[in-house]
Amino acid sequence: MGRTPKSLSGSKDSGMTQISISLPKPLVEQIDKMAELDNRNRSNFIATTLANMAKEFAGVAEAKKRLK
């Protein structure tokens, strides 16, 4: 916390933020294999997967709100 995120392209309006996370080596190896099978690089694979999860979560959260 407290660190300023870096822009990937160096421009203020790139819309992208670079982050750093630590993952177990076996998980990184698995991610790399899945990314290769999908013809994407690791970063793109992770970003796309997280974006899809966020959309799915938002849909589930909205459905739960309607049930209350």
MITI-827221 format. One line per 10 residues: number of its first residue (from 0); their letters; for each residue x, y, z of N, C-alpha, C, O. Coordinates in nm, 2 decimals. Example, Ala and Ser with C-alpha at 12.3 -4.5 7.8 and 13.67 -1.06 7.14 Angstrom:
<pts>
0> as> 1.32 -0.57 0.78 1.23 -0.45 0.78 1.32 -0.33 0.78 1.42 -0.33 0.85 ~ 1.28 -0.22 0.71 1.37 -0.11 0.71 1.29 0.00 0.79 1.34 0.11 0.80
</pts>
This chain:
<pts>
0> mgrtpkslsg> 0.08 -0.12 0.00 0.00 0.00 0.00 0.09 0.12 0.00 0.20 0.12 0.04 ~ 0.03 0.23 -0.05 0.10 0.36 -0.05 0.19 0.38 -0.17 0.25 0.48 -0.19 ~ 0.20 0.27 -0.25 0.28 0.29 -0.37 0.20 0.34 -0.49 0.08 0.30 -0.50 ~ 0.25 0.42 -0.57 0.18 0.47 -0.69 0.19 0.37 -0.80 0.30 0.32 -0.83 ~ 0.07 0.33 -0.86 0.07 0.23 -0.97 0.15 0.29 -1.09 0.14 0.41 -1.12 ~ 0.22 0.20 -1.16 0.29 0.24 -1.28 0.19 0.23 -1.40 0.12 0.13 -1.41 ~ 0.20 0.32 -1.49 0.13 0.30 -1.62 0.22 0.21 -1.71 0.34 0.22 -1.72 ~ 0.15 0.12 -1.78 0.22 0.03 -1.87 0.29 0.10 -1.98 0.40 0.06 -2.02 ~ 0.22 0.19 -2.04 0.28 0.26 -2.16 0.35 0.38 -2.13 0.42 0.44 -2.21 ~ 0.35 0.43 -2.00 0.41 0.55 -1.97 0.32 0.67 -1.99 0.35 0.78 -1.93
10> skdsgmtqis> 0.21 0.66 -2.06 0.12 0.77 -2.08 0.01 0.77 -1.97 -0.02 0.66 -1.91 ~ -0.04 0.89 -1.94 -0.14 0.90 -1.83 -0.27 0.83 -1.86 -0.34 0.79 -1.77 ~ -0.31 0.83 -1.99 -0.44 0.78 -2.03 -0.44 0.64 -2.09 -0.52 0.60 -2.17 ~ -0.34 0.56 -2.05 -0.33 0.42 -2.11 -0.44 0.33 -2.06 -0.48 0.23 -2.13 ~ -0.50 0.36 -1.95 -0.61 0.28 -1.90 -0.56 0.15 -1.83 -0.64 0.07 -1.79 ~ -0.43 0.13 -1.83 -0.37 0.01 -1.77 -0.28 0.05 -1.65 -0.22 0.15 -1.65 ~ -0.28 -0.04 -1.55 -0.20 -0.03 -1.43 -0.12 -0.15 -1.42 -0.17 -0.26 -1.42 ~ 0.01 -0.14 -1.39 0.09 -0.25 -1.37 0.09 -0.29 -1.22 0.11 -0.20 -1.14 ~ 0.08 -0.42 -1.19 0.08 -0.46 -1.05 0.18 -0.57 -1.04 0.22 -0.63 -1.14 ~ 0.22 -0.60 -0.92 0.31 -0.71 -0.89 0.25 -0.80 -0.79 0.21 -0.76 -0.68
20> islpkplveq> 0.25 -0.93 -0.82 0.20 -1.03 -0.72 0.30 -1.15 -0.72 0.37 -1.17 -0.81 ~ 0.29 -1.22 -0.61 0.37 -1.34 -0.59 0.28 -1.46 -0.60 0.18 -1.47 -0.53 ~ 0.32 -1.56 -0.68 0.24 -1.68 -0.70 0.34 -1.80 -0.68 0.45 -1.79 -0.71 ~ 0.28 -1.92 -0.64 0.36 -2.04 -0.63 0.41 -2.08 -0.77 0.33 -2.07 -0.87 ~ 0.53 -2.13 -0.78 0.58 -2.17 -0.91 0.49 -2.27 -0.99 0.47 -2.25 -1.11 ~ 0.44 -2.37 -0.92 0.35 -2.46 -0.99 0.23 -2.39 -1.06 0.18 -2.43 -1.16 ~ 0.18 -2.29 -0.99 0.06 -2.22 -1.04 0.11 -2.14 -1.17 0.03 -2.13 -1.27 ~ 0.22 -2.07 -1.16 0.27 -2.00 -1.27 0.30 -2.09 -1.39 0.27 -2.05 -1.51 ~ 0.35 -2.21 -1.37 0.37 -2.30 -1.47 0.24 -2.34 -1.54 0.23 -2.36 -1.66 ~ 0.14 -2.36 -1.46 0.01 -2.40 -1.51 -0.05 -2.28 -1.59 -0.11 -2.31 -1.69
30> idkmaeldnr> -0.04 -2.16 -1.54 -0.09 -2.05 -1.61 -0.02 -2.03 -1.74 -0.08 -2.00 -1.84 ~ 0.11 -2.05 -1.74 0.19 -2.04 -1.87 0.14 -2.14 -1.97 0.13 -2.11 -2.09 ~ 0.11 -2.26 -1.93 0.06 -2.37 -2.02 -0.07 -2.33 -2.07 -0.10 -2.35 -2.19 ~ -0.16 -2.28 -1.99 -0.29 -2.25 -2.04 -0.29 -2.13 -2.13 -0.36 -2.12 -2.23 ~ -0.20 -2.03 -2.10 -0.18 -1.91 -2.19 -0.13 -1.96 -2.33 -0.18 -1.91 -2.43 ~ -0.03 -2.05 -2.33 0.02 -2.10 -2.45 -0.08 -2.17 -2.53 -0.09 -2.15 -2.66 ~ -0.16 -2.25 -2.47 -0.27 -2.32 -2.54 -0.37 -2.23 -2.60 -0.44 -2.26 -2.70 ~ -0.39 -2.11 -2.54 -0.48 -2.01 -2.58 -0.41 -1.90 -2.67 -0.47 -1.80 -2.71 ~ -0.29 -1.93 -2.70 -0.21 -1.84 -2.79 -0.20 -1.69 -2.73 -0.22 -1.60 -2.81 ~ -0.18 -1.68 -2.60 -0.17 -1.55 -2.54 -0.05 -1.55 -2.45 0.00 -1.65 -2.41
40> nrsnfiattl> 0.00 -1.43 -2.41 0.10 -1.42 -2.32 0.05 -1.43 -2.18 -0.08 -1.42 -2.16 ~ 0.13 -1.45 -2.08 0.09 -1.46 -1.94 0.01 -1.35 -1.89 -0.10 -1.36 -1.84 ~ 0.05 -1.23 -1.92 -0.01 -1.11 -1.87 -0.15 -1.10 -1.93 -0.25 -1.07 -1.85 ~ -0.17 -1.11 -2.06 -0.30 -1.11 -2.12 -0.39 -1.22 -2.07 -0.51 -1.19 -2.05 ~ -0.34 -1.34 -2.05 -0.42 -1.45 -2.00 -0.47 -1.42 -1.87 -0.59 -1.44 -1.84 ~ -0.39 -1.37 -1.78 -0.43 -1.34 -1.64 -0.53 -1.22 -1.64 -0.63 -1.23 -1.57 ~ -0.50 -1.12 -1.71 -0.59 -1.00 -1.72 -0.73 -1.04 -1.77 -0.83 -1.00 -1.72 ~ -0.73 -1.12 -1.88 -0.86 -1.16 -1.94 -0.94 -1.25 -1.85 -1.06 -1.24 -1.83 ~ -0.87 -1.34 -1.78 -0.93 -1.44 -1.69 -0.99 -1.36 -1.57 -1.10 -1.39 -1.53 ~ -0.92 -1.26 -1.52 -0.97 -1.19 -1.40 -1.08 -1.10 -1.45 -1.18 -1.08 -1.37
50> anmakefagv> -1.08 -1.04 -1.57 -1.19 -0.96 -1.62 -1.32 -1.05 -1.63 -1.42 -1.00 -1.59 ~ -1.30 -1.17 -1.68 -1.42 -1.26 -1.69 -1.47 -1.30 -1.56 -1.59 -1.30 -1.54 ~ -1.38 -1.32 -1.46 -1.43 -1.35 -1.33 -1.50 -1.24 -1.26 -1.60 -1.26 -1.19 ~ -1.45 -1.11 -1.29 -1.52 -1.00 -1.23 -1.66 -0.98 -1.29 -1.75 -0.95 -1.21 ~ -1.67 -1.00 -1.42 -1.80 -0.99 -1.48 -1.90 -1.10 -1.42 -2.01 -1.07 -1.39 ~ -1.85 -1.22 -1.41 -1.93 -1.33 -1.35 -1.97 -1.29 -1.21 -2.08 -1.31 -1.17 ~ -1.87 -1.24 -1.13 -1.90 -1.21 -0.99 -2.01 -1.10 -0.98 -2.10 -1.10 -0.90 ~ -1.99 -1.00 -1.07 -2.09 -0.89 -1.07 -2.23 -0.94 -1.10 -2.33 -0.90 -1.04 ~ -2.24 -1.04 -1.19 -2.37 -1.10 -1.23 -2.43 -1.17 -1.11 -2.55 -1.17 -1.08 ~ -2.34 -1.25 -1.04 -2.39 -1.32 -0.92 -2.43 -1.23 -0.81 -2.53 -1.25 -0.75
60> aeakkrlk> -2.35 -1.12 -0.79 -2.38 -1.03 -0.69 -2.52 -0.96 -0.71 -2.60 -0.94 -0.62 ~ -2.54 -0.93 -0.84 -2.67 -0.86 -0.88 -2.78 -0.96 -0.86 -2.89 -0.91 -0.81 ~ -2.77 -1.08 -0.89 -2.87 -1.18 -0.87 -2.90 -1.20 -0.73 -3.02 -1.21 -0.69 ~ -2.80 -1.20 -0.64 -2.82 -1.21 -0.50 -2.90 -1.09 -0.44 -2.99 -1.10 -0.36 ~ -2.87 -0.97 -0.50 -2.95 -0.85 -0.45 -3.09 -0.86 -0.48 -3.18 -0.83 -0.40 ~ -3.12 -0.92 -0.60 -3.26 -0.93 -0.64 -3.34 -1.03 -0.56 -3.46 -1.02 -0.54 ~ -3.27 -1.13 -0.50 -3.33 -1.24 -0.42 -3.37 -1.19 -0.28 -3.45 -1.24 -0.22 ~ -3.30 -1.08 -0.24 -3.33 -1.03 -0.10 -3.46 -0.96 -0.09 -3.49 -0.91 0.02
</pts>
